[in-house]
Amino acid sequence: MLRMRRLWPLAAVAVVLGYLAPAPAQTIIDEWQSIQAPPAPTLKAATVAPKTTALLVIDIIKQYCNDKDRPRCFASIPKIATLLGAARASGITIIYTVVPSVGPNAPAPVAADIIPAIAPKADEPVITAAIDKFIVGNKDTGLEKILKDKGITSVIMVGTAAHGAVLFTASAAASRGFNVIVPVDGMSAPGQNISAEQAVAYILTTAPVVAPKVTLTRIDMIKFQ
């Protein structure tokens, strides 16, 4: 009995400390279902100077951009074609990209795999790289040199996948000092993965270093001087 009386104060202290101890830290996974989406970023008009602007058309190839695998990409083609026509009419630099591979047993994509409605002309370069179009492996793709040799300071980016090549190439361009213009109706994610596009829009407009260099816009809000 005496022993129990001696243990009671210790038990009481333990209970009090239990109440005072902070709750275990919650991870993003623990809180996933309770998180609400932040307010949508504000789209801004972009007026560009053709001599110092390039349009980068990212990975819009038939292996990806079709109504079965990436319907959102397929649906964006007419608007991208409109932007491309206006860009060519203004005389800006046009650059395309394709990926090194679309699968272990598939041939490597080439310029001919780019969707015909927005296919490159003979004098428009096509760069092969994965998610960051400035590098492939440990090597430079030459994209930065092309841009800087032409005096380019702003890059408009359209393409797929929004959460892959668009996000990483836009971030890489911003970190290299380029102004980056991303029309939300010109970037797409696989399937109906709207949340991926939402995440990219948020990251591009809030990330350190990147956000101050990015203008999130819409194709009909881009004007050529």
C-alpha positions in Angstrom: 0.0 0.0 0.0 2.8 2.4 0.9 4.5 1.6 -2.3 1.4 2.4 -4.3 1.1 5.8 -2.5 4.6 6.6 -3.5 3.9 5.7 -7.1 0.8 7.9 -7.4 2.7 11.2 -7.6 4.8 9.8 -10.3 1.8 8.7 -12.2 0.2 12.1 -11.9 3.4 13.8 -13.2 3.4 11.4 -16.1 -0.3 12.3 -16.9 0.5 16.1 -16.8 3.5 15.7 -19.0 1.5 13.8 -21.4 -1.0 16.7 -21.7 1.8 19.2 -22.1 3.8 17.2 -24.7 3.2 18.5 -28.3 1.2 16.3 -30.6 3.2 14.3 -33.1 4.1 16.3 -36.2 1.7 15.8 -39.1 3.0 15.0 -42.5 1.4 16.1 -45.8 0.1 12.5 -46.2 -1.6 12.7 -42.8 -3.2 16.0 -43.8 -3.9 15.2 -47.4 -7.7 14.9 -47.2 -8.1 18.1 -45.1 -6.1 20.4 -47.4 -8.0 22.9 -49.5 -6.6 24.2 -52.8 -5.1 27.7 -52.6 -6.7 30.5 -54.6 -6.1 30.3 -58.3 -3.1 32.4 -59.5 -4.0 35.5 -61.5 -3.5 35.3 -65.2 -1.6 38.3 -66.6 -1.4 39.7 -70.1 2.0 39.4 -71.8 3.2 41.7 -74.6 6.4 40.4 -76.1 9.1 41.8 -78.5 9.6 39.3 -81.4 13.4 40.0 -81.6 14.0 39.0 -78.0 11.4 36.2 -77.6 11.3 32.5 -78.5 8.4 30.1 -78.5 9.3 26.6 -77.2 7.0 23.8 -78.2 7.6 20.9 -75.8 7.1 17.2 -76.7 3.8 17.5 -78.6 4.3 14.2 -80.4 1.8 11.7 -81.7 3.0 9.1 -79.2 1.8 11.4 -76.3 -0.6 13.9 -77.6 -3.7 12.0 -78.8 -7.3 11.8 -77.7 -6.8 8.5 -75.9 -3.6 9.0 -73.8 -3.6 12.8 -73.3 -6.9 14.2 -74.3 -6.1 17.5 -72.7 -3.0 17.8 -74.9 -5.0 16.8 -77.9 -7.7 19.5 -77.1 -5.0 22.2 -76.8 -3.6 21.7 -80.3 -5.9 24.2 -82.1 -5.0 27.0 -79.6 -1.3 26.2 -79.8 -1.6 26.2 -83.6 -3.1 29.7 -83.4 -0.3 30.9 -81.1 2.3 29.3 -83.5 0.8 31.1 -86.5 0.9 34.5 -84.7 4.4 33.8 -83.5 5.7 32.9 -87.0 3.9 36.0 -88.5 5.8 38.2 -86.0 9.1 36.6 -86.8 10.0 35.2 -83.4 12.3 32.2 -82.9 10.5 28.9 -82.8 12.2 25.8 -81.1 10.7 22.3 -80.7 11.6 19.5 -78.4 11.1 15.7 -78.3 11.9 13.1 -75.7 14.7 10.6 -76.1 12.4 7.6 -75.6 8.7 6.7 -75.2 9.4 3.1 -74.1 11.9 0.3 -74.1 10.7 -1.3 -77.3 9.7 1.9 -79.2 11.8 3.9 -81.6 13.2 7.2 -80.4 10.8 10.1 -81.4 11.9 12.4 -84.2 10.7 15.7 -85.7 8.3 13.8 -87.9 6.5 12.6 -84.8 5.4 16.1 -83.9 1.7 16.6 -84.4 1.2 17.8 -88.1 -1.0 20.8 -87.2 2.0 22.3 -85.4 4.9 20.7 -87.1 8.2 22.5 -87.3 9.5 24.1 -90.5 12.9 23.1 -91.9 14.7 26.0 -90.3 13.2 25.5 -86.8 15.5 23.4 -84.5 14.3 20.3 -82.7 16.1 19.4 -79.5 16.0 16.0 -77.9 16.1 15.9 -74.1 14.0 14.5 -71.2 12.3 16.7 -68.6 14.8 19.6 -68.6 15.4 20.7 -72.2 18.6 22.5 -71.3 20.4 19.3 -70.4 20.5 15.7 -71.4 22.4 13.5 -69.0 25.3 15.6 -68.0 25.6 17.4 -71.3 24.2 20.7 -72.5 21.6 20.4 -75.3 22.6 23.7 -76.8 19.2 25.3 -76.1 20.7 28.0 -73.9 23.3 28.9 -76.6 20.6 29.1 -79.3 18.6 31.5 -77.2 21.6 33.7 -76.1 23.1 33.8 -79.5 19.9 35.2 -80.8 19.6 37.7 -78.0 16.5 36.0 -76.5 15.5 37.2 -73.1 11.9 35.8 -73.0 10.6 32.3 -73.7 7.0 31.3 -74.2 6.5 27.6 -73.4 3.7 25.3 -74.4 3.6 21.6 -74.3 3.2 18.3 -72.4 3.7 17.1 -69.7 2.9 20.1 -67.6 4.3 18.5 -64.4 7.3 17.2 -66.2 9.0 18.9 -69.1 7.0 22.2 -68.9 7.6 22.6 -65.2 11.3 21.6 -65.2 12.2 23.5 -68.4 10.4 26.7 -67.2 12.2 26.5 -63.9 15.5 25.9 -65.6 14.9 28.9 -67.9 14.0 31.1 -65.0 17.0 30.1 -63.0 19.2 31.0 -66.1 17.7 34.5 -66.1 15.1 34.2 -68.9 11.7 35.6 -68.5 9.2 32.7 -68.9 5.7 33.0 -70.2 3.4 30.0 -69.7 -0.1 30.0 -71.1 -2.3 27.6 -69.0 -4.3 26.6 -72.1 -1.1 25.5 -73.8 0.2 23.1 -71.1 -1.3 19.7 -70.4 -0.9 16.7 -68.2 -1.6 13.0 -69.1 -5.1 11.7 -69.0 -7.5 14.0 -67.1 -4.8 14.8 -64.5 -6.1 18.3 -63.8 -4.5 18.3 -60.3 -1.0 18.1 -62.0 -1.7 21.2 -64.0 -3.1 23.0 -60.9 0.1 22.1 -59.0 2.3 23.4 -61.8 0.4 26.7 -62.0 0.8 27.1 -58.3 4.5 26.2 -58.2 5.5 28.4 -61.1 3.9 31.4 -59.4 5.1 30.8 -55.9 8.5 29.1 -56.1 11.6 31.0 -54.9 13.7 32.4 -57.8 11.3 31.0 -60.4 8.1 32.9 -59.6 9.5 36.4 -60.2 10.5 35.4 -63.7 7.3 33.7 -64.7 4.2 35.1 -66.2 1.2 32.8 -66.1 -1.2 33.7 -68.9 -3.6 32.5 -71.6 -2.9 32.2 -75.3 -5.3 34.9 -76.2 -3.6 37.2 -73.7 -0.2 37.1 -75.5 0.4 40.0 -77.8 3.4 40.5 -80.2 4.7 44.0 -80.6 
